Amino acid sequence: MEIIGPLDPPLTLLVAPDDRALTISARLTGSRSRLGSRDVQDPRVQALAKINGIRVIDTSRVTSPDATMHSRFVGLVTVFPRMRGERDPVLVQAGAFVLEPLAAVLSPAHP
């Protein structure tokens, strides 16, 4: 992000700490954790997201179409169109958020 610089709107990183595919991938590479398995409640993640102008969204509450919990982005197809239709300023902010799929809103993550 230091090389790219801030983006407008911010770069969006979807994370899910319970993503089984990322857990397996980490084990295969010597337990090196994956970026997509970060916890948005972690104050370090929140701080780095703001400093680097990244929007980190926890998708753990979105229903997954598979047992690995890795394909949640498929469920976002129904959520993001509803979010884009609203003038919610949080959609253009950097920071750490939790996606509430039923309401189609992003809630700030708090430690």
C-alpha positions in Angstrom: 0.0 0.0 0.0 3.0 2.3 0.5 3.8 2.0 -3.2 0.3 2.2 -4.5 -0.8 5.0 -2.1 -4.4 5.8 -1.0 -7.2 4.8 -3.3 -10.6 6.5 -3.6 -12.7 4.6 -2.8 -10.4 2.5 -0.6 -9.1 -0.9 -1.5 -11.6 -3.5 0.0 -10.2 -6.7 1.6 -12.8 -9.3 2.5 -11.8 -11.4 5.6 -13.3 -14.3 7.5 -11.5 -15.8 10.5 -13.4 -19.0 10.1 -12.4 -19.6 6.5 -11.4 -23.2 6.4 -9.6 -23.0 3.0 -7.3 -20.3 4.4 -6.6 -22.4 7.5 -5.6 -25.3 5.3 -3.5 -23.0 3.1 -1.7 -21.7 6.2 -0.9 -25.2 7.4 0.5 -26.2 4.0 2.9 -23.2 4.0 4.2 -23.8 7.5 1.5 -22.0 9.5 2.0 -18.7 7.9 -1.3 -17.0 8.4 -3.3 -15.6 5.5 -4.4 -12.0 5.1 -8.0 -13.1 4.5 -8.2 -14.8 7.9 -7.5 -11.6 9.9 -9.9 -10.5 12.7 -11.4 -7.1 12.3 -11.8 -6.8 16.1 -8.0 -6.8 16.4 -6.9 -3.2 17.2 -3.8 -3.8 15.1 -6.0 -4.6 12.0 -8.2 -1.6 12.6 -5.2 0.7 12.9 -3.4 -0.7 9.9 -6.6 -0.4 7.8 -7.0 3.3 8.6 -3.3 4.1 8.2 -3.1 2.4 4.9 -6.5 3.5 3.6 -7.9 0.0 3.3 -11.5 -1.1 4.0 -11.4 -4.5 5.7 -14.8 -6.2 5.8 -15.5 -9.3 7.9 -17.9 -11.5 5.9 -18.2 -14.2 8.6 -21.9 -13.5 9.0 -22.6 -14.1 5.3 -23.9 -17.6 4.5 -21.4 -19.7 2.6 -22.4 -21.9 -0.2 -19.8 -24.5 0.7 -18.3 -26.2 3.8 -15.0 -24.5 3.5 -16.6 -21.0 4.2 -14.3 -19.7 1.4 -17.0 -18.8 -1.2 -18.9 -16.2 0.8 -18.4 -13.6 -1.9 -21.1 -15.5 -3.8 -23.6 -14.4 -1.2 -22.5 -10.8 -1.5 -24.1 -10.6 -4.9 -27.4 -10.1 -3.2 -26.0 -7.7 -0.5 -23.8 -5.2 -2.4 -26.5 -4.0 -4.8 -28.6 -2.9 -1.8 -25.6 -1.2 -0.2 -24.7 0.7 -3.4 -28.2 2.2 -3.7 -27.8 4.0 -0.3 -25.8 7.1 0.3 -24.0 5.6 3.4 -20.7 7.4 3.9 -19.2 4.2 5.5 -19.0 2.7 2.0 -16.2 5.0 1.1 -14.3 5.0 4.4 -11.1 3.1 5.2 -11.3 1.0 8.4 -12.4 -2.3 9.7 -16.1 -3.3 9.4 -18.4 -6.3 9.9 -20.9 -7.0 7.2 -24.5 -7.4 8.4 -26.0 -9.3 5.5 -29.6 -9.1 6.4 -29.6 -5.3 6.7 -27.0 -4.9 4.0 -25.0 -2.5 6.2 -21.4 -2.2 7.3 -21.0 -1.8 11.0 -17.7 -0.4 12.4 -15.7 -3.1 14.2 -15.0 -2.3 17.8 -12.5 -4.1 20.2 
